[in-house]
Amino acid sequence: MELAELIGLRPVPCGGLLVALTRRCPLSCAHCSTNSSMTVSGEPDPEHLLRFIGSFGAEDRPEVVMLTGGEPLLLPELAARLAGLARAAGSRVALLSGMFFARDGRVPDRIMRAITALDHFSASLDVHHEREVPRADVLHALRAVLDAGIPASVHLTGTGPDDPYLADAVADIRRVFAGRVPMLVNEVRPLGRAAGLVPATPAGPDGSRATPCTLAAWPVVAFDGTVAACCNQWTVDRRPVPPHLRLGHIAKDDWPTVRERSLGSPVLRMLRSVGPQRLHARYGTSPAPAGYCRGCHALADRPEVLAGAARDAGGRVGELLDRLSAEQQLAAGPAALVSRLGCARYAHLVESVPAAGKSGR
């Protein structure tokens, strides 16, 4: 599975599932959105996770399962078991790692066994990671992953399109791998430890036009087993999760139940189709809070907006609206999605374009 296909599926409601295996991480990057460290607690019960992934059916399984953290490869045996269960149901599995294990440029055997159980492997790389794991070691380990036959990509994070670090890292990765390794380039967001590093996110749209929320498409298993409808870290970490964004808990709910709740929720259908600010503008009796995600969270206290969404999106019309919005985003392609949600200058790099006549070795 290549990165472009993985990103391309992102707008599809329940087309994927995000699973945070742990909040622990051996790195202490200054921009970490999850505040991960080796001292924090928070991991879903492994048996609950295995049962939840084991509830996938051939007809209702997500197309892809993304294993994240913290650092998911602190639990390589669990990652491999979950990958095996998901793949047995027909899902494909990807994993994002901070590459803590690559400090000497090699991949330990127990971690390589987990990686070879995957359909895609992504390495996270940025100036903060490089202070703990050198770039050369990360790229050397990625070569071993590619040589094992596993498609790989790099998730780069910088401060914006003019960040010289991004330009240097992109050029280096393209030189080393001759275009064989695609890249997803994002900008640091003011979440977790990064809250003081970058300016606050702009207020966003005013509600005069539809701005679909792609982040509400894939359910997320959070660190305590709660299943949220949104992968924004503010939602994943906040307790209680706003009721309209809470899909259940893996201790008592299975995947078909979570999927049905996500696909059948009128407010989630509207969020995925027109976005929170448009919902406030259409049904609200008072102005929406500033900020796209704050506007979504505020829906929990706006019964008139929830009632309007239920009235207009509770039946076949809402189902059709949800589907058409996803189809439009799919047709636009993965680079268009990254242009909107990531760093637009580098959006084209989600597609791998091998250089003619070069092996990348």
Secondary structure, DSSP 8 states (H G I E B T S, - for coil): --HHHHHHTTTSTTSEEEEE--S--S---TT-TT---SS------HHHHHHHHHT--TTT--SEEEEESS-GGGSHHHHHHHHHHHHHTT-EEEEEE--GGGTTS---HHHHHHHTT-SEEEEEEEHHHHTTS-HHHHHHHHHHHHHTT--EEEEEEESSTT-HHHHHHHHHHHHHHTT-S-EEEEE--S-GGGGGTS--------SSS----GGGSS-EE-TTSEEES---HHHHH-SS--GGGEEEETTT--HHHHHHHHHH-HHHHHHHHT-HHHHHHHH-SS---SSHHHHHHGGGG-HHHHHHHHHHHSSHHHHHHHHHHHHHHHHH-HHHHHHHHS-GGGGGGGS----TT----
